Amino acid sequence: MKSQSGGKGQDAEEALRAYFLSIGYFAVRSIPFIYRGFEVTDIDLWLYSKPSPITRERVNVDIKRKNTPKALERVFWTRGVKDVLALDRCIVATTDKRMETPNFGTRHGVAVLGGGFLQNVIRDFIPLKNRISEESFLIDLQENCHLKSGLVWKNFYKESKSLLINALNYNGCNLLLKKIKFLIEEILASDWRSSAALRLLYILSSYLLVTIDFLSRPMISYEETMKRKLFEEGFRFGEHGKKRAEEIIATVESIMTSVSGERLEGSSNLRTDFESQLYEYPAEILAEHFSKIRNLNELFSLSKKFESIAFNSELVKPQSLEGASRAFLGVLCDFYRIDRKSFI
């Protein structure tokens, strides 16, 4: 499909995303910051990189392409977003050409891309060949959902994006895994006619891989058995781990006992049911895959590959993917107990 152009601000965001993609970043446009159900603001551009095996960098970029961009004011705002979200760096990209602006930014820990930089990027990176824009991506999301009437794919997409700043952890992984399962089921239910679900499958796969890559930072020196154990507990018990899950069930048992004055049979059944449900969750399949050093090392590059596939102008089916991309979807099928042959 032909890429749709937005307004001046959207074109600037699209160009800067293309620029940062070209120098090796994973880049996401327009991520909403949602607090307790309220959309507080959004990040124009969120960047993620892997400078070394043990370090990762998350950057928020504020983009202002206006005649009066109020760049000094944006330095304050951008630094505040960085601090609130505990990111690593922040950038203001502006049409402001005053020398005082980058000087002020440097004093306060904000990189300012000013002068003619933004116009040069817009000239060189719009439009990108074989890639659709964010606006075109959103147009593809206007179709109806087969499995859940009333579901708005655009909102589904926004909620998924927000996990990159609100839940870059095991809880976020598990939410993305749940969403990806729904997308695969939607693709199969639509008999492969849902381009929205297919594009979302690829982009959410990239978010999942980024999240797992971020979680893998401290594991570089661990033996494979330890990595497998950590991944398995993370996927199975969530961000707070096995110990916290056991504390919760112990608290519930204690409350039931205190109310009755004696240990009830129901409290024992509660623990049994709880543990049964947890251990039926096939976390070991994901843990086995991601604990292997080769798979761990390619998480970041594979996330960028899936991002590129999601925004490709020619949308391809999983059966046509190659190498690690197809293998990863195969692992997800195993995890969801979906027959690989029916999907890849």
C-alpha positions as a LaTeX table, in Angstrom:
\begin{tabular}{lrrr}
\hline
Residue & $x$ (\AA) & $y$ (\AA) & $z$ (\AA) \\
\hline
Met1 & 0.00 & 0.00 & 0.00 \\
Lys2 & 1.07 & 3.61 & $-0.52$ \\
Ser3 & 2.38 & 5.32 & 2.59 \\
Gln4 & 0.17 & 8.11 & 3.85 \\
Ser5 & 1.74 & 11.42 & 4.82 \\
Gly6 & 0.59 & 13.28 & 7.87 \\
Gly7 & 1.02 & 16.94 & 8.81 \\
Lys8 & 4.32 & 18.70 & 9.29 \\
Gly9 & 4.76 & 17.29 & 12.78 \\
Gln10 & 3.92 & 13.74 & 11.71 \\
Asp11 & 6.32 & 13.94 & 8.78 \\
Ala12 & 9.06 & 15.10 & 11.15 \\
Glu13 & 8.36 & 12.22 & 13.53 \\
Glu14 & 8.37 & 9.72 & 10.66 \\
Ala15 & 11.65 & 11.10 & 9.30 \\
Leu16 & 13.38 & 11.02 & 12.66 \\
Arg17 & 12.19 & 7.45 & 13.26 \\
Ala18 & 13.66 & 6.49 & 9.89 \\
Tyr19 & 16.92 & 8.23 & 10.80 \\
Phe20 & 17.28 & 6.44 & 14.13 \\
Leu21 & 16.34 & 3.10 & 12.56 \\
Ser22 & 19.08 & 3.65 & 9.99 \\
Ile23 & 21.75 & 4.02 & 12.71 \\
Gly24 & 20.70 & 0.89 & 14.57 \\
Tyr25 & 18.06 & 1.90 & 17.10 \\
Phe26 & 14.72 & 0.21 & 17.71 \\
Ala27 & 12.29 & 3.12 & 17.38 \\
Val28 & 8.58 & 3.52 & 18.19 \\
Arg29 & 6.42 & 6.57 & 17.42 \\
Ser30 & 3.70 & 8.05 & 19.62 \\
Ile31 & 3.75 & 5.95 & 22.78 \\
Pro32 & 1.02 & 6.99 & 25.23 \\
Phe33 & 1.87 & 7.28 & 28.90 \\
Ile34 & $-1.14$ & 5.79 & 30.67 \\
Tyr35 & $-1.59$ & 6.18 & 34.41 \\
Arg36 & $-4.42$ & 4.24 & 36.08 \\
Gly37 & $-6.45$ & 4.24 & 32.89 \\
Phe38 & $-5.80$ & 7.89 & 32.05 \\
Glu39 & $-3.69$ & 8.89 & 29.06 \\
Val40 & $-1.48$ & 11.59 & 30.56 \\
Thr41 & 0.69 & 12.44 & 27.56 \\
Asp42 & 2.63 & 10.71 & 24.82 \\
Ile43 & 6.23 & 10.29 & 23.75 \\
Asp44 & 6.88 & 11.44 & 20.17 \\
Leu45 & 9.64 & 8.90 & 19.67 \\
Trp46 & 10.94 & 6.15 & 21.99 \\
Leu47 & 14.35 & 4.69 & 21.23 \\
Tyr48 & 15.94 & 1.47 & 22.46 \\
Ser49 & 19.49 & 0.33 & 21.80 \\
Lys50 & 22.00 & $-2.30$ & 22.89 \\
Pro51 & 25.39 & $-0.58$ & 23.15 \\
Ser52 & 27.01 & $-3.69$ & 24.68 \\
Pro53 & 26.06 & $-7.18$ & 25.91 \\
Ile54 & 25.44 & $-5.84$ & 29.42 \\
Thr55 & 23.96 & $-2.39$ & 28.77 \\
Arg56 & 20.76 & $-1.09$ & 27.21 \\
Glu57 & 19.66 & 2.48 & 26.53 \\
Arg58 & 16.13 & 3.89 & 26.49 \\
Val59 & 15.62 & 7.40 & 25.13 \\
Asn60 & 12.62 & 9.70 & 24.85 \\
Val61 & 12.65 & 12.16 & 21.94 \\
Asp62 & 10.50 & 15.29 & 21.80 \\
Ile63 & 10.00 & 16.65 & 18.27 \\
Lys64 & 8.87 & 20.18 & 17.47 \\
Arg65 & 8.69 & 21.37 & 13.87 \\
Lys66 & 7.13 & 24.79 & 14.32 \\
Asn67 & 7.93 & 28.37 & 13.47 \\
Thr68 & 8.03 & 29.13 & 17.20 \\
Pro69 & 9.01 & 25.77 & 18.76 \\
Lys70 & 9.60 & 27.11 & 22.31 \\
Ala71 & 12.65 & 24.84 & 22.46 \\
Leu72 & 13.86 & 25.98 & 25.89 \\
Glu73 & 10.47 & 25.06 & 27.35 \\
Arg74 & 10.65 & 21.64 & 25.66 \\
Val75 & 13.98 & 20.97 & 27.38 \\
Phe76 & 12.22 & 21.20 & 30.75 \\
Trp77 & 9.34 & 18.95 & 29.63 \\
Thr78 & 11.57 & 16.35 & 28.00 \\
Arg79 & 13.89 & 16.10 & 31.00 \\
Gly80 & 10.84 & 15.69 & 33.24 \\
Val81 & 9.48 & 12.79 & 31.16 \\
Lys82 & 12.89 & 11.10 & 31.26 \\
Asp83 & 13.06 & 11.35 & 35.05 \\
Val84 & 9.47 & 10.26 & 35.70 \\
Leu85 & 9.84 & 7.18 & 33.48 \\
Ala86 & 13.39 & 6.43 & 34.65 \\
Leu87 & 14.79 & 6.46 & 31.12 \\
Asp88 & 18.48 & 6.74 & 30.29 \\
Arg89 & 18.68 & 9.75 & 27.98 \\
Cys90 & 16.45 & 12.35 & 26.36 \\
Ile91 & 16.57 & 14.40 & 23.18 \\
Val92 & 14.80 & 17.49 & 21.84 \\
Ala93 & 14.66 & 17.78 & 18.05 \\
Thr94 & 13.69 & 21.31 & 17.03 \\
Thr95 & 13.76 & 23.86 & 14.24 \\
Asp96 & 15.17 & 26.38 & 16.72 \\
Lys97 & 18.55 & 27.66 & 15.42 \\
Arg98 & 19.68 & 29.67 & 18.45 \\
Met99 & 23.03 & 28.55 & 19.91 \\
Glu100 & 21.64 & 29.14 & 23.42 \\
Thr101 & 19.22 & 26.24 & 23.03 \\
Pro102 & 21.72 & 23.35 & 22.76 \\
Asn103 & 23.88 & 25.03 & 25.41 \\
Phe104 & 20.93 & 25.16 & 27.78 \\
Gly105 & 20.08 & 21.55 & 26.98 \\
Thr106 & 23.64 & 20.37 & 27.66 \\
Arg107 & 23.64 & 22.07 & 31.06 \\
His108 & 20.53 & 20.12 & 32.00 \\
Gly109 & 21.33 & 16.73 & 30.52 \\
Val110 & 19.21 & 17.07 & 27.37 \\
Ala111 & 20.67 & 16.58 & 23.89 \\
Val112 & 19.26 & 19.17 & 21.47 \\
Leu113 & 19.20 & 18.47 & 17.75 \\
Gly114 & 18.64 & 21.96 & 16.39 \\
Gly115 & 19.51 & 24.18 & 13.50 \\
Gly116 & 19.21 & 22.58 & 10.10 \\
Phe117 & 19.46 & 19.00 & 11.41 \\
Leu118 & 15.73 & 18.31 & 11.45 \\
Gln119 & 15.15 & 19.75 & 7.96 \\
Asn120 & 18.05 & 17.69 & 6.60 \\
Val121 & 16.62 & 14.52 & 8.11 \\
Ile122 & 13.16 & 15.26 & 6.64 \\
Arg123 & 14.74 & 15.82 & 3.23 \\
Asp124 & 16.79 & 12.62 & 3.33 \\
Phe125 & 14.41 & 10.13 & 4.98 \\
Ile126 & 10.91 & 10.88 & 3.62 \\
Pro127 & 9.52 & 8.76 & 2.13 \\
Leu128 & 11.28 & 5.45 & 2.82 \\
Lys129 & 11.14 & 2.83 & 0.08 \\
Asn130 & 9.19 & $-0.38$ & 0.85 \\
Arg131 & 8.00 & 0.94 & 4.21 \\
Ile132 & 4.66 & 2.39 & 5.24 \\
Ser133 & 4.27 & 5.27 & 7.67 \\
Glu134 & 2.65 & 5.18 & 11.08 \\
Glu135 & $-0.40$ & 6.85 & 9.56 \\
Ser136 & $-0.72$ & 4.12 & 6.92 \\
Phe137 & $-0.29$ & 1.48 & 9.61 \\
Leu138 & $-3.23$ & 3.00 & 11.50 \\
Ile139 & $-5.36$ & 2.92 & 8.34 \\
Asp140 & $-4.78$ & $-0.84$ & 8.14 \\
Leu141 & $-6.12$ & $-1.12$ & 11.70 \\
Gln142 & $-9.57$ & 0.22 & 10.77 \\
Glu143 & $-10.99$ & $-3.20$ & 9.85 \\
Asn144 & $-13.34$ & $-5.13$ & 12.16 \\
Cys145 & $-12.24$ & $-7.87$ & 14.54 \\
His146 & $-13.73$ & $-11.32$ & 13.85 \\
Leu147 & $-13.40$ & $-12.80$ & 17.36 \\
Lys148 & $-14.44$ & $-9.84$ & 19.50 \\
Ser149 & $-17.03$ & $-7.42$ & 18.20 \\
Gly150 & $-16.43$ & $-3.90$ & 19.38 \\
Leu151 & $-12.67$ & $-4.32$ & 19.69 \\
Val152 & $-10.90$ & $-1.28$ & 18.23 \\
Trp153 & $-7.54$ & $-2.31$ & 16.82 \\
Lys154 & $-6.15$ & 1.22 & 17.14 \\
Asn155 & $-6.75$ & 1.15 & 20.91 \\
Phe156 & $-5.34$ & $-2.38$ & 21.12 \\
Tyr157 & $-2.19$ & $-1.05$ & 19.43 \\
Lys158 & $-1.89$ & 1.97 & 21.73 \\
Glu159 & $-2.29$ & $-0.16$ & 24.85 \\
Ser160 & 0.40 & $-2.52$ & 23.60 \\
Lys161 & 2.81 & 0.33 & 22.89 \\
Ser162 & 2.33 & 1.73 & 26.38 \\
Leu163 & 3.79 & $-1.45$ & 27.89 \\
Leu164 & 7.21 & $-0.38$ & 26.61 \\
Ile165 & 7.27 & 2.48 & 29.10 \\
Asn166 & 4.88 & 1.16 & 31.77 \\
Ala167 & 5.82 & $-2.53$ & 31.94 \\
Leu168 & 9.21 & $-3.38$ & 30.46 \\
Asn169 & 9.27 & $-6.44$ & 32.73 \\
Tyr170 & 7.84 & $-9.95$ & 33.09 \\
Asn171 & 4.34 & $-8.62$ & 33.68 \\
Gly172 & 4.62 & $-6.80$ & 30.38 \\
Cys173 & 5.91 & $-9.99$ & 28.71 \\
Asn174 & 2.91 & $-11.95$ & 29.92 \\
Leu175 & 0.46 & $-9.27$ & 28.78 \\
Leu176 & 2.09 & $-9.22$ & 25.34 \\
Leu177 & 2.02 & $-13.02$ & 25.18 \\
Lys178 & $-1.71$ & $-12.95$ & 25.89 \\
Lys179 & $-2.29$ & $-10.34$ & 23.20 \\
Ile180 & $-0.18$ & $-12.22$ & 20.65 \\
Lys181 & $-2.16$ & $-15.42$ & 21.27 \\
Phe182 & $-5.37$ & $-13.51$ & 20.55 \\
Leu183 & $-3.87$ & $-12.15$ & 17.32 \\
Ile184 & $-2.88$ & $-15.63$ & 16.09 \\
Glu185 & $-6.39$ & $-16.88$ & 16.85 \\
Glu186 & $-7.85$ & $-13.88$ & 15.01 \\
Ile187 & $-5.66$ & $-14.53$ & 11.96 \\
Leu188 & $-6.76$ & $-18.16$ & 11.83 \\
Ala189 & $-10.43$ & $-17.28$ & 12.45 \\
Ser190 & $-10.37$ & $-14.73$ & 9.61 \\
Asp191 & $-8.84$ & $-17.32$ & 7.26 \\
Trp192 & $-5.77$ & $-15.07$ & 6.87 \\
Arg193 & $-7.82$ & $-12.08$ & 5.71 \\
Ser194 & $-7.04$ & $-9.83$ & 8.69 \\
Ser195 & $-4.15$ & $-7.58$ & 7.69 \\
Ala196 & $-4.64$ & $-5.65$ & 10.96 \\
Ala197 & $-4.06$ & $-8.74$ & 13.10 \\
Leu198 & $-1.06$ & $-9.79$ & 11.01 \\
Arg199 & 0.66 & $-6.40$ & 11.22 \\
Leu200 & $-0.08$ & $-6.28$ & 14.95 \\
Leu201 & 1.29 & $-9.79$ & 15.41 \\
Tyr202 & 4.61 & $-8.70$ & 13.95 \\
Ile203 & 4.88 & $-5.43$ & 15.86 \\
Leu204 & 3.86 & $-6.97$ & 19.19 \\
Ser205 & 6.41 & $-9.74$ & 18.60 \\
Ser206 & 9.03 & $-7.00$ & 18.28 \\
Tyr207 & 7.87 & $-5.44$ & 21.57 \\
Leu208 & 8.03 & $-8.83$ & 23.30 \\
Leu209 & 11.57 & $-9.42$ & 22.04 \\
Val210 & 12.69 & $-5.97$ & 23.20 \\
Thr211 & 11.20 & $-6.60$ & 26.64 \\
Ile212 & 12.93 & $-9.98$ & 26.98 \\
Asp213 & 16.18 & $-8.43$ & 25.75 \\
Phe214 & 15.92 & $-5.75$ & 28.44 \\
Leu215 & 15.30 & $-8.42$ & 31.09 \\
Ser216 & 18.30 & $-10.43$ & 29.93 \\
Arg217 & 20.84 & $-7.71$ & 30.80 \\
Pro218 & 22.16 & $-9.25$ & 34.04 \\
Met219 & 22.26 & $-12.79$ & 32.61 \\
Ile220 & 25.33 & $-12.40$ & 30.41 \\
Ser221 & 27.61 & $-14.30$ & 32.81 \\
Tyr222 & 25.09 & $-16.90$ & 34.00 \\
Glu223 & 25.15 & $-20.57$ & 33.07 \\
Glu224 & 22.37 & $-21.74$ & 30.76 \\
Thr225 & 20.65 & $-23.66$ & 33.57 \\
Met226 & 20.45 & $-20.50$ & 35.71 \\
Lys227 & 19.11 & $-18.45$ & 32.78 \\
Arg228 & 16.46 & $-21.11$ & 32.17 \\
Lys229 & 15.43 & $-21.05$ & 35.83 \\
Leu230 & 15.16 & $-17.25$ & 35.92 \\
Phe231 & 13.18 & $-17.05$ & 32.70 \\
Glu232 & 10.85 & $-19.84$ & 33.74 \\
Glu233 & 10.07 & $-18.26$ & 37.11 \\
Gly234 & 9.63 & $-14.84$ & 35.49 \\
Phe235 & 7.18 & $-16.06$ & 32.84 \\
Arg236 & 5.32 & $-18.27$ & 35.33 \\
Phe237 & 5.10 & $-16.02$ & 38.37 \\
Gly238 & 5.45 & $-12.53$ & 36.90 \\
Glu239 & 7.60 & $-9.61$ & 37.93 \\
His240 & 7.53 & $-10.29$ & 41.67 \\
Gly241 & 8.54 & $-13.94$ & 41.31 \\
Lys242 & 7.77 & $-17.22$ & 42.99 \\
Lys243 & 8.41 & $-15.97$ & 46.52 \\
Arg244 & 5.78 & $-13.23$ & 46.26 \\
Ala245 & 3.24 & $-15.67$ & 44.76 \\
Glu246 & 3.76 & $-18.01$ & 47.73 \\
Glu247 & 3.40 & $-15.10$ & 50.17 \\
Ile248 & 0.03 & $-14.19$ & 48.64 \\
Ile249 & $-1.38$ & $-17.71$ & 48.88 \\
Ala250 & $-0.05$ & $-18.02$ & 52.45 \\
Thr251 & $-1.82$ & $-14.78$ & 53.38 \\
Val252 & $-5.11$ & $-16.04$ & 51.91 \\
Glu253 & $-4.74$ & $-19.33$ & 53.82 \\
Ser254 & $-4.05$ & $-17.41$ & 57.03 \\
Ile255 & $-7.17$ & $-15.24$ & 56.56 \\
Met256 & $-9.35$ & $-18.30$ & 55.95 \\
Thr257 & $-7.97$ & $-19.98$ & 59.05 \\
Ser258 & $-8.38$ & $-16.93$ & 61.27 \\
Val259 & $-12.00$ & $-16.51$ & 60.21 \\
Ser260 & $-12.91$ & $-20.13$ & 60.97 \\
Gly261 & $-10.63$ & $-20.66$ & 63.93 \\
Glu262 & $-9.18$ & $-23.76$ & 62.31 \\
Arg263 & $-7.47$ & $-24.72$ & 59.10 \\
Leu264 & $-10.17$ & $-25.37$ & 56.52 \\
Glu265 & $-10.01$ & $-28.01$ & 53.84 \\
Gly266 & $-10.77$ & $-25.25$ & 51.36 \\
Ser267 & $-7.51$ & $-23.47$ & 52.12 \\
Ser268 & $-5.58$ & $-26.61$ & 51.22 \\
Asn269 & $-7.59$ & $-26.97$ & 48.01 \\
Leu270 & $-6.91$ & $-23.32$ & 47.25 \\
Arg271 & $-3.14$ & $-23.89$ & 47.36 \\
Thr272 & $-3.43$ & $-27.04$ & 45.27 \\
Asp273 & $-5.58$ & $-25.32$ & 42.63 \\
Phe274 & $-3.30$ & $-22.29$ & 42.60 \\
Glu275 & $-0.15$ & $-24.35$ & 42.12 \\
Ser276 & $-1.84$ & $-26.55$ & 39.53 \\
Gln277 & $-2.79$ & $-23.57$ & 37.39 \\
Leu278 & 0.67 & $-22.05$ & 37.65 \\
Tyr279 & 2.51 & $-25.19$ & 36.69 \\
Glu280 & 0.18 & $-25.95$ & 33.81 \\
Tyr281 & 1.40 & $-22.69$ & 32.26 \\
Pro282 & 4.11 & $-23.87$ & 29.79 \\
Ala283 & 6.71 & $-21.29$ & 30.79 \\
Glu284 & 9.46 & $-23.87$ & 30.35 \\
Ile285 & 9.02 & $-23.75$ & 26.55 \\
Leu286 & 9.91 & $-20.06$ & 26.43 \\
Ala287 & 12.61 & $-20.44$ & 29.09 \\
Glu288 & 14.26 & $-23.27$ & 27.15 \\
His289 & 14.35 & $-21.18$ & 23.98 \\
Phe290 & 15.55 & $-17.89$ & 25.43 \\
Ser291 & 18.17 & $-19.40$ & 27.73 \\
Lys292 & 20.23 & $-20.58$ & 24.74 \\
Ile293 & 23.07 & $-18.15$ & 24.12 \\
Arg294 & 22.48 & $-17.91$ & 20.37 \\
Asn295 & 18.80 & $-17.03$ & 20.80 \\
Leu296 & 19.62 & $-14.62$ & 23.61 \\
Asn297 & 22.22 & $-12.81$ & 21.53 \\
Glu298 & 19.88 & $-12.23$ & 18.60 \\
Leu299 & 16.92 & $-10.82$ & 20.58 \\
Phe300 & 17.68 & $-7.20$ & 19.70 \\
Ser301 & 18.39 & $-7.80$ & 16.01 \\
Leu302 & 15.29 & $-9.98$ & 15.74 \\
Ser303 & 13.13 & $-7.30$ & 17.36 \\
Lys304 & 14.26 & $-4.85$ & 14.66 \\
Lys305 & 13.55 & $-7.44$ & 11.99 \\
Phe306 & 9.96 & $-7.93$ & 13.18 \\
Glu307 & 9.47 & $-4.16$ & 13.37 \\
Ser308 & 10.59 & $-3.89$ & 9.77 \\
Ile309 & 8.26 & $-6.73$ & 8.69 \\
Ala310 & 5.31 & $-5.05$ & 10.44 \\
Phe311 & 5.83 & $-1.82$ & 8.49 \\
Asn312 & 6.75 & $-3.42$ & 5.16 \\
Ser313 & 4.61 & $-2.15$ & 2.30 \\
Glu314 & 4.17 & $-5.75$ & 1.11 \\
Leu315 & 2.73 & $-7.63$ & 4.09 \\
Val316 & 3.99 & $-11.22$ & 4.16 \\
Lys317 & 2.49 & $-14.26$ & 5.85 \\
Pro318 & 4.44 & $-16.20$ & 8.50 \\
Gln319 & 4.95 & $-19.10$ & 6.07 \\
Ser320 & 7.08 & $-16.78$ & 3.91 \\
Leu321 & 9.35 & $-15.58$ & 6.70 \\
Glu322 & 12.88 & $-16.87$ & 6.91 \\
Gly323 & 15.26 & $-18.17$ & 9.54 \\
Ala324 & 15.02 & $-16.86$ & 13.08 \\
Ser325 & 11.76 & $-14.95$ & 12.47 \\
Arg326 & 9.88 & $-18.08$ & 11.49 \\
Ala327 & 11.55 & $-20.13$ & 14.23 \\
Phe328 & 10.43 & $-17.61$ & 16.86 \\
Leu329 & 6.81 & $-17.81$ & 15.73 \\
Gly330 & 7.15 & $-21.58$ & 15.88 \\
Val331 & 8.19 & $-21.37$ & 19.53 \\
Leu332 & 5.16 & $-19.19$ & 20.25 \\
Cys333 & 2.90 & $-21.75$ & 18.57 \\
Asp334 & 4.39 & $-24.47$ & 20.80 \\
Phe335 & 3.84 & $-22.28$ & 23.84 \\
Tyr336 & 0.20 & $-21.64$ & 22.90 \\
Arg337 & $-0.29$ & $-25.31$ & 21.95 \\
Ile338 & $-1.19$ & $-24.28$ & 18.42 \\
Asp339 & $-0.20$ & $-26.67$ & 15.64 \\
Arg340 & 2.79 & $-25.12$ & 13.87 \\
Lys341 & 1.65 & $-26.49$ & 10.53 \\
Ser342 & $-1.58$ & $-24.51$ & 10.77 \\
Phe343 & 0.30 & $-21.23$ & 11.14 \\
Ile344 & 3.83 & $-21.40$ & 9.77 \\
\hline
\end{tabular}
